[in-house]
């Protein structure tokens, strides 16, 4: 019998920003409203897509002396202007209403001093749920002097689609973003899991009926 689980794989498209990324080392600047990064829309700090002259940078390992431990490419939410309000990215996901999810991502900074140093912060949102995450840039996973720390935003979907976004909040000239993922976090199984459960229950029922018939014949 197939056993269904409530934990699901990531439903984010291009969460590592690897698809159609710049050659490494390399970078690309993307203005507000851009959809050139596969799966993502570049947004303002308030979630709008009206171009305000700010942008984000899509960075390949080694550009500007910055690195990621998650593949080759990542984002800098301070953009080329390095001025607040910083920008971010958003994506609309297909979700199950009532299902609990976990939005996970990694923030990057380069120590507590220097041009790309921390502290930094970014605000993550999923539907009506949001929280601000801070990082001093002095610890975490070290990728050639660029430090990364994992963050998690738990949320419950209220409809069949949920907009997630991550935008820069505070920092100097670098707010790194990489390794974005969303997975189910217990509770109601995904539709595919329900199908597996039904198949499993059907098989179990057939086996029980067959066993009862054998027992009846044995008694006769």
Backbone as CSV, one residue per row, in Angstrom:
resi,resn,N_x,N_y,N_z,CA_x,CA_y,CA_z,C_x,C_y,C_z
1,UNK,0.843,-1.187,0.000,0.000,0.000,0.000,0.884,1.244,0.000
2,UNK,0.568,2.209,-0.867,1.342,3.448,-0.937,0.994,4.330,0.244
3,UNK,1.984,4.834,0.939,1.763,5.687,2.097,1.918,7.142,1.684
4,UNK,0.906,7.953,1.962,0.956,9.375,1.614,1.583,10.156,2.749
5,UNK,2.277,11.217,2.391,2.860,12.102,3.392,2.337,13.505,3.182
6,UNK,2.345,14.301,4.251,1.859,15.666,4.152,2.967,16.636,3.801
7,UNK,4.222,16.177,3.849,5.332,17.050,3.478,5.458,17.072,1.970
8,UNK,5.637,18.256,1.378,5.695,18.366,-0.067,6.975,19.024,-0.529
9,UNK,7.305,18.813,-1.776,8.485,19.433,-2.362,8.214,20.911,-2.647
10,UNK,9.272,21.629,-2.955,9.161,23.059,-3.237,8.216,23.313,-4.407
11,UNK,7.394,24.355,-4.277,6.505,24.740,-5.369,6.947,26.073,-5.971
12,UNK,8.149,26.526,-5.618,8.681,27.782,-6.139,9.399,27.524,-7.467
13,UNK,9.179,28.396,-8.450,9.903,28.322,-9.713,11.208,29.097,-9.608
14,UNK,12.309,28.450,-9.962,13.610,29.121,-10.021,13.993,29.755,-8.689
15,UNK,13.809,28.995,-7.593,14.103,29.521,-6.266,15.573,29.790,-6.015
16,UNK,16.446,29.181,-6.837,17.875,29.428,-6.698,18.398,30.469,-7.659
17,UNK,17.498,31.053,-8.470,17.851,32.100,-9.440,18.917,31.622,-10.423
18,UNK,18.885,30.321,-10.740,19.880,29.756,-11.650,19.445,29.796,-13.114
19,UNK,18.136,29.760,-13.364,17.637,29.688,-14.734,17.884,30.993,-15.477
20,UNK,18.565,30.904,-16.614,18.886,32.065,-17.453,19.698,33.104,-16.703
21,UNK,20.485,32.662,-15.747,21.306,33.588,-14.974,22.492,34.099,-15.760
22,UNK,23.192,35.080,-15.216,24.363,35.630,-15.891,25.502,34.623,-15.857
23,UNK,26.426,34.701,-16.788,27.584,33.820,-16.710,28.390,34.146,-15.462
24,UNK,29.024,33.171,-14.899,29.805,33.401,-13.681,31.278,33.608,-14.038
25,UNK,31.945,34.687,-13.586,31.305,35.774,-12.856,30.583,36.739,-13.792
26,UNK,29.543,37.358,-13.317,28.787,38.298,-14.129,27.615,38.828,-13.359
27,UNK,26.904,39.794,-13.922,25.747,40.341,-13.228,24.817,41.007,-14.219
28,UNK,23.572,41.173,-13.806,22.589,41.878,-14.614,21.723,42.735,-13.723
29,UNK,21.346,43.913,-14.200,20.501,44.830,-13.434,19.075,44.741,-13.964
30,UNK,18.093,44.606,-13.048,16.704,44.445,-13.448,15.837,45.465,-12.729
31,UNK,15.120,46.271,-13.491,14.329,47.367,-12.943,12.990,46.872,-12.416
32,UNK,12.303,47.753,-11.688,10.991,47.430,-11.130,10.027,47.051,-12.249
33,UNK,9.304,45.956,-12.048,8.359,45.470,-13.038,8.933,44.435,-13.979
34,UNK,10.257,44.228,-13.963,10.888,43.263,-14.849,10.464,41.839,-14.505
35,UNK,10.252,41.029,-15.550,9.961,39.605,-15.376,11.028,38.760,-16.071
36,UNK,12.199,39.331,-16.288,13.270,38.637,-16.997,13.880,37.498,-16.187
37,UNK,13.786,37.568,-14.864,14.249,36.462,-14.031,13.133,35.423,-14.006
38,UNK,13.367,34.282,-14.605,12.329,33.266,-14.774,11.570,33.009,-13.472
39,UNK,10.240,33.163,-13.533,9.372,32.887,-12.388,9.138,34.061,-11.465
40,UNK,9.926,35.135,-11.608,9.873,36.225,-10.642,9.525,37.562,-11.287
41,UNK,8.931,38.450,-10.480,8.683,39.838,-10.864,9.428,40.736,-9.883
42,UNK,10.162,41.720,-10.410,10.866,42.666,-9.549,9.864,43.705,-9.049
43,UNK,9.857,43.960,-7.736,8.849,44.839,-7.136,9.505,45.908,-6.263
44,UNK,8.723,46.952,-5.993,9.126,47.967,-5.033,9.010,47.430,-3.611
45,UNK,9.496,48.196,-2.652,9.411,47.822,-1.251,7.970,47.662,-0.789
46,UNK,7.035,48.380,-1.417,5.621,48.290,-1.038,4.856,47.251,-1.843
47,UNK,5.558,46.486,-2.688,4.919,45.433,-3.468,4.426,45.863,-4.832
48,UNK,4.492,47.154,-5.150,4.019,47.641,-6.446,5.068,47.406,-7.530
49,UNK,4.664,47.574,-8.775,5.581,47.364,-9.901,5.778,48.639,-10.716
50,UNK,5.476,49.797,-10.132,5.712,51.075,-10.800,7.195,51.431,-10.693
51,UNK,7.831,51.663,-11.825,9.265,51.918,-11.843,9.591,53.215,-11.098
52,UNK,10.434,53.113,-10.070,10.820,54.281,-9.284,12.313,54.589,-9.419
53,UNK,12.943,54.004,-10.433,14.353,54.241,-10.657,15.278,53.305,-9.911
54,UNK,14.713,52.440,-9.051,15.522,51.479,-8.320,15.508,50.135,-9.047
55,UNK,16.321,49.202,-8.585,16.394,47.899,-9.246,16.997,46.869,-8.297
56,UNK,17.201,45.658,-8.811,17.955,44.624,-8.104,19.065,44.163,-9.041
57,UNK,20.049,43.459,-8.487,21.139,42.915,-9.296,21.131,41.398,-9.200
58,UNK,21.226,40.742,-10.353,21.342,39.288,-10.439,22.824,38.990,-10.598
59,UNK,23.422,38.328,-9.606,24.871,38.185,-9.522,25.308,36.743,-9.738
60,UNK,26.385,36.565,-10.498,27.026,35.263,-10.641,28.204,35.171,-9.691
61,UNK,28.517,33.979,-9.209,29.594,33.782,-8.255,30.874,34.496,-8.679
62,UNK,31.432,35.274,-7.775,32.694,35.960,-8.017,32.553,37.414,-8.390
63,UNK,31.405,37.814,-8.941,31.209,39.218,-9.286,31.186,40.056,-8.018
64,UNK,31.874,41.189,-8.033,31.982,42.096,-6.893,32.656,41.436,-5.682
65,UNK,33.254,40.271,-5.876,33.861,39.557,-4.760,32.848,38.872,-3.861
66,UNK,31.644,38.636,-4.382,30.563,38.016,-3.617,30.314,36.590,-4.102
67,UNK,29.881,35.727,-3.174,29.694,34.313,-3.508,28.472,33.742,-2.789
68,UNK,27.952,32.653,-3.353,26.876,31.899,-2.726,27.282,30.434,-2.617
69,UNK,26.840,29.734,-1.562,27.088,28.293,-1.476,25.993,27.483,-2.173
70,UNK,24.983,28.175,-2.729,23.818,27.504,-3.320,23.852,27.675,-4.844
71,UNK,24.634,26.875,-5.531,24.714,26.995,-6.984,25.639,28.126,-7.395
72,UNK,25.242,28.867,-8.437,26.104,29.911,-8.999,25.547,31.318,-8.887
73,UNK,24.227,31.471,-8.858,23.623,32.799,-8.974,22.792,33.162,-7.746
74,UNK,22.667,34.473,-7.506,21.896,34.974,-6.370,21.532,36.433,-6.642
75,UNK,20.755,37.040,-5.756,20.299,38.414,-5.943,20.911,39.348,-4.909
76,UNK,21.053,40.627,-5.313,21.370,41.719,-4.392,20.179,42.663,-4.413
77,UNK,19.465,42.746,-3.286,18.231,43.525,-3.235,18.467,45.025,-3.091
78,UNK,19.731,45.454,-2.895,20.006,46.899,-2.835,20.144,47.499,-4.225
79,UNK,20.330,46.636,-5.238,20.436,47.122,-6.607,21.681,47.961,-6.845
80,UNK,21.667,48.727,-7.935,22.810,49.584,-8.265,22.712,50.947,-7.615
81,UNK,21.535,51.315,-7.102,21.383,52.632,-6.479,21.879,52.632,-5.040
82,UNK,21.759,51.468,-4.364,22.166,51.346,-2.958,21.460,52.362,-2.073
83,UNK,20.221,52.696,-2.435,19.460,53.678,-1.680,18.085,53.111,-1.332
84,UNK,17.624,53.434,-0.126,16.280,53.012,0.270,15.241,53.870,-0.445
85,UNK,14.019,53.361,-0.685,13.595,52.016,-0.310,14.177,50.969,-1.267
86,UNK,14.709,49.888,-0.693,15.257,48.816,-1.505,14.129,48.032,-2.178
87,UNK,14.507,47.215,-3.144,13.520,46.484,-3.949,13.500,45.009,-3.573
88,UNK,12.722,44.221,-4.327,12.630,42.795,-4.049,12.020,42.048,-5.203
89,UNK,11.578,40.829,-4.937,10.980,39.980,-5.973,9.720,39.318,-5.421
90,UNK,8.812,38.982,-6.320,7.583,38.290,-5.924,7.252,37.192,-6.920
91,UNK,6.437,36.257,-6.471,5.999,35.141,-7.316,4.652,34.651,-6.809
92,UNK,3.753,34.296,-7.731,2.445,33.762,-7.359,2.485,32.240,-7.413
93,UNK,2.147,31.600,-6.290,2.197,30.150,-6.181,0.792,29.550,-6.187
94,UNK,0.685,28.327,-6.678,-0.548,27.561,-6.549,-0.534,26.882,-5.190
95,UNK,-1.561,27.136,-4.383,-1.602,26.601,-3.028,-2.945,25.932,-2.755
96,UNK,-3.056,25.255,-1.630,-4.289,24.606,-1.183,-4.828,25.396,0.002
97,UNK,-6.026,25.912,-0.116,-6.608,26.704,0.963,-6.684,25.889,2.252
98,UNK,-6.196,26.458,3.349,-6.192,25.768,4.626,-4.916,24.992,4.909
99,UNK,-4.084,24.824,3.882,-2.832,24.092,4.059,-1.761,24.986,4.672
100,UNK,-0.978,24.428,5.583,0.149,25.151,6.182,1.394,24.976,5.321
101,UNK,2.151,26.061,5.175,3.370,26.048,4.368,4.502,26.722,5.124
102,UNK,5.717,26.457,4.663,6.908,27.129,5.181,7.660,27.740,4.009
103,UNK,7.799,29.067,4.026,8.626,29.782,3.049,10.024,29.903,3.645
104,UNK,11.018,29.299,3.000,12.385,29.365,3.482,13.266,30.050,2.447
105,UNK,14.296,30.728,2.933,15.232,31.426,2.058,16.500,31.727,2.840
106,UNK,17.557,32.121,2.134,18.805,32.489,2.789,19.150,33.937,2.488
107,UNK,19.554,34.667,3.533,20.027,36.037,3.396,21.546,36.047,3.450
108,UNK,22.158,36.924,2.631,23.607,36.987,2.572,24.139,38.377,2.859
109,UNK,25.289,38.437,3.533,26.002,39.693,3.795,27.475,39.354,3.902
110,UNK,28.303,40.368,3.984,29.743,40.137,3.974,30.392,40.725,5.224
111,UNK,30.170,40.036,6.353,30.767,40.497,7.597,30.059,41.717,8.156
112,UNK,30.586,42.228,9.262,29.949,43.360,9.928,30.556,44.700,9.546
113,UNK,31.553,44.691,8.673,32.178,45.943,8.245,32.495,45.866,6.753
114,UNK,32.879,46.997,6.181,33.215,47.014,4.771,32.037,47.410,3.915
115,UNK,32.304,47.565,2.641,31.302,48.075,1.716,30.092,47.161,1.596
116,UNK,30.276,45.834,1.711,29.170,44.891,1.571,28.774,44.281,2.914
117,UNK,29.123,44.952,4.008,28.900,44.397,5.328,27.480,44.534,5.839
118,UNK,27.198,43.798,6.923,25.920,43.885,7.598,25.952,44.995,8.637
119,UNK,24.923,45.145,9.463,23.738,44.283,9.472,22.766,44.601,8.339
120,UNK,21.968,43.590,7.993,20.965,43.755,6.945,19.631,43.221,7.450
121,UNK,18.558,43.548,6.744,17.262,42.941,7.027,16.425,42.924,5.758
122,UNK,15.489,41.981,5.714,14.568,41.860,4.586,13.210,41.442,5.119
123,UNK,12.166,41.852,4.419,10.809,41.498,4.807,10.244,40.462,3.842
124,UNK,9.801,39.341,4.397,9.195,38.270,3.603,7.694,38.266,3.845
125,UNK,6.928,38.051,2.770,5.468,38.007,2.869,4.931,36.817,2.086
126,UNK,3.826,36.273,2.584,3.105,35.204,1.892,1.630,35.443,2.166
127,UNK,0.915,35.956,1.151,-0.455,36.362,1.395,-0.480,37.498,2.407
128,UNK,-1.279,37.342,3.461,-1.382,38.384,4.486,-0.379,38.212,5.625
129,UNK,0.456,37.173,5.549,1.448,36.913,6.587,2.790,37.520,6.189
130,UNK,3.417,38.250,7.086,4.727,38.824,6.778,5.556,38.956,8.053
131,UNK,6.873,39.028,7.863,7.771,39.213,8.991,9.086,39.779,8.458
132,UNK,9.816,40.473,9.316,11.103,41.043,8.939,12.218,40.247,9.611
133,UNK,13.230,39.897,8.813,14.328,39.060,9.281,15.628,39.850,9.209
134,UNK,16.403,39.794,10.300,17.657,40.545,10.385,18.849,39.602,10.437
135,UNK,19.999,40.087,9.951,21.212,39.278,9.902,22.411,40.201,10.049
136,UNK,23.337,39.840,10.965,24.490,40.703,11.194,25.610,40.472,10.189
137,UNK,25.517,39.394,9.419,26.512,39.127,8.388,27.846,38.636,8.911
138,UNK,27.925,38.300,10.194,29.200,37.922,10.790,29.299,36.427,11.092
139,UNK,28.276,35.657,10.750,28.286,34.221,11.027,27.485,33.523,9.936
140,UNK,27.184,32.245,10.154,26.413,31.517,9.162,27.303,30.719,8.231
141,UNK,26.762,30.315,7.083,27.510,29.552,6.094,28.439,30.476,5.325
142,UNK,29.722,30.168,5.346,30.740,31.024,4.746,31.048,30.576,3.326
143,UNK,30.793,31.451,2.356,31.140,31.184,0.963,32.170,32.220,0.523
144,UNK,33.438,31.914,0.738,34.527,32.811,0.351,34.366,34.218,0.930
145,UNK,33.955,34.298,2.176,33.824,35.588,2.833,32.450,36.207,2.778
146,UNK,31.530,35.609,2.013,30.129,36.035,2.024,29.362,35.066,2.923
147,UNK,28.700,35.594,3.942,28.027,34.742,4.915,26.526,34.687,4.633
148,UNK,25.952,33.493,4.817,24.535,33.274,4.538,23.857,32.624,5.728
149,UNK,22.612,33.022,5.997,21.851,32.443,7.097,20.444,32.083,6.629
150,UNK,19.912,30.922,7.042,18.569,30.504,6.635,17.481,31.183,7.459
151,UNK,16.362,31.488,6.801,15.204,32.097,7.466,13.939,31.340,7.062
152,UNK,12.913,31.389,7.916,11.661,30.673,7.645,10.461,31.535,8.011
153,UNK,9.509,31.617,7.101,8.222,32.266,7.365,7.131,31.216,7.204
154,UNK,6.437,30.885,8.296,5.335,29.928,8.244,4.032,30.665,7.939
155,UNK,3.218,30.073,7.068,1.936,30.697,6.729,0.916,29.634,6.365
156,UNK,-0.341,30.017,6.406,-1.441,29.145,5.999,-2.139,29.781,4.811
157,UNK,-2.256,29.030,3.734,-2.894,29.552,2.520,-4.385,29.768,2.752
158,UNK,-4.906,30.841,2.200,-6.331,31.140,2.331,-7.058,31.027,1.001
159,UNK,-6.323,30.667,-0.061,-6.948,30.503,-1.376,-6.093,29.557,-2.223
160,UNK,-6.479,29.385,-3.471,-5.748,28.478,-4.356,-4.515,29.126,-4.975
161,UNK,-4.281,30.402,-4.672,-3.054,31.064,-5.122,-2.573,31.998,-4.015
162,UNK,-1.268,32.043,-3.846,-0.670,32.885,-2.808,0.535,33.611,-3.379
163,UNK,0.587,34.919,-3.172,1.732,35.713,-3.617,2.778,35.720,-2.513
164,UNK,3.995,35.301,-2.845,5.105,35.425,-1.908,6.026,36.538,-2.396
165,UNK,6.676,37.214,-1.477,7.618,38.267,-1.850,8.692,38.386,-0.786
166,UNK,9.870,38.823,-1.207,10.973,39.105,-0.302,11.602,40.404,-0.783
167,UNK,11.633,41.424,0.077,12.161,42.735,-0.308,13.203,43.183,0.700
168,UNK,14.180,43.946,0.222,15.195,44.487,1.101,14.616,45.538,2.021
169,UNK,15.087,45.549,3.257,14.579,46.493,4.233,15.666,47.469,4.670
170,UNK,16.730,46.956,5.295,17.843,47.801,5.695,19.160,47.154,5.275
171,UNK,20.181,47.981,5.048,21.490,47.496,4.659,22.305,48.626,4.056
172,UNK,23.482,48.283,3.542,24.331,49.277,2.919,24.345,49.080,1.395
173,UNK,25.236,48.212,0.917,25.332,48.010,-0.524,25.124,46.564,-0.948
174,UNK,24.693,45.723,-0.017,24.447,44.324,-0.385,23.470,43.686,0.578
175,UNK,22.346,43.199,0.050,21.414,42.337,0.770,21.229,41.108,-0.112
176,UNK,21.925,40.031,0.223,21.883,38.838,-0.619,20.635,38.018,-0.396
177,UNK,20.116,37.435,-1.483,18.955,36.542,-1.414,19.203,35.335,-2.296
178,UNK,18.974,34.138,-1.744,19.155,32.909,-2.508,18.374,31.780,-1.857
179,UNK,18.264,30.658,-2.587,17.757,29.401,-2.036,16.329,29.521,-1.499
180,UNK,15.441,30.132,-2.296,14.050,30.319,-1.875,13.244,29.043,-2.145
181,UNK,12.468,28.622,-1.163,11.682,27.401,-1.301,10.384,27.521,-0.497
182,UNK,9.338,26.854,-0.961,8.090,26.746,-0.202,7.662,25.291,-0.208
183,UNK,7.388,24.751,0.969,6.946,23.365,1.083,5.812,23.272,2.079
184,UNK,4.978,22.254,1.935,3.896,22.037,2.885,4.481,21.687,4.238
185,UNK,3.792,22.097,5.286,4.322,21.931,6.643,3.352,21.175,7.529
186,UNK,2.875,20.004,7.075,1.962,19.196,7.870,0.520,19.575,7.641
187,UNK,-0.399,18.788,8.182,-1.825,19.070,8.020,-2.395,18.343,6.819
188,UNK,-3.130,19.061,5.993,-3.850,18.467,4.862,-2.862,18.024,3.791
189,UNK,-2.915,16.758,3.344,-2.018,16.323,2.285,-2.333,17.015,0.967
190,UNK,-1.328,17.080,0.077,-1.534,17.603,-1.256,-2.489,16.691,-2.015
191,UNK,-3.156,17.198,-3.083,-4.083,16.375,-3.862,-3.469,15.069,-4.340
192,UNK,-2.191,15.102,-4.769,-1.556,13.876,-5.244,-1.452,12.846,-4.122
193,UNK,-1.233,13.325,-2.902,-1.147,12.430,-1.756,-2.495,11.803,-1.440
194,UNK,-3.572,12.599,-1.597,-4.911,12.040,-1.411,-5.154,10.903,-2.390
195,UNK,-4.712,11.077,-3.629,-4.907,10.037,-4.638,-4.181,8.763,-4.229
196,UNK,-2.950,8.897,-3.718,-2.206,7.730,-3.271,-2.911,7.044,-2.113
197,UNK,-3.481,7.836,-1.212,-4.191,7.265,-0.080,-5.408,6.465,-0.538
198,UNK,-6.157,7.018,-1.497,-7.342,6.325,-1.992,-6.983,5.006,-2.664
199,UNK,-5.890,5.043,-3.457,-5.438,3.805,-4.098,-5.040,2.791,-3.038
200,UNK,-4.331,3.267,-2.003,-3.899,2.373,-0.936,-5.067,1.776,-0.177
201,UNK,-6.058,2.612,0.157,-7.231,2.112,0.872,-8.011,1.111,0.025
202,UNK,-8.081,1.389,-1.295,-8.779,0.457,-2.185,-8.106,-0.895,-2.203
203,UNK,-6.764,-0.871,-2.267,-6.025,-2.133,-2.265,-6.190,-2.880,-0.962
204,UNK,-6.195,-2.164,0.148,-6.374,-2.793,1.450,-7.756,-3.418,1.562
205,UNK,-8.771,-2.695,1.052,-10.130,-3.234,1.103,-10.254,-4.514,0.301
206,UNK,-9.647,-4.542,-0.888,-9.702,-5.747,-1.720,-9.019,-6.918,-1.031
207,UNK,-7.888,-6.639,-0.373,-7.166,-7.697,0.321,-7.996,-8.264,1.473
208,UNK,-8.686,-7.393,2.208,-9.512,-7.845,3.324,-10.678,-8.698,2.833
209,UNK,-11.303,-8.264,1.705,-12.421,-9.043,1.166,-11.956,-10.425,0.739
210,UNK,-10.777,-10.476,0.112,-10.243,-11.771,-0.310,-9.947,-12.665,0.878
211,UNK,-9.432,-12.075,1.946,-9.124,-12.860,3.146,-10.387,-13.436,3.774
212,UNK,-11.455,-12.626,3.796,-12.713,-13.103,4.386,-13.291,-14.263,3.579
213,UNK,-13.186,-14.192,2.243,-13.713,-15.264,1.394,-12.965,-16.555,1.661
214,UNK,-11.622,-16.440,1.843,-10.828,-17.629,2.115,-11.218,-18.256,3.454
215,UNK,-11.465,-17.381,4.446,-11.850,-17.886,5.760,-13.216,-18.584,5.700
216,UNK,-14.133,-18.047,4.908,-15.460,-18.657,4.778,-15.361,-20.026,4.142
217,UNK,-14.556,-20.150,3.097,-14.377,-21.455,2.433,-13.748,-22.463,3.375
218,UNK,-12.816,-22.003,4.218,-12.131,-22.905,5.151,-13.117,-23.443,6.162
219,UNK,-14.073,-22.622,6.618,-15.068,-23.083,7.601,-15.979,-24.128,7.001
220,UNK,-16.427,-23.939,5.739,-17.282,-24.907,5.067,-16.545,-26.215,4.890
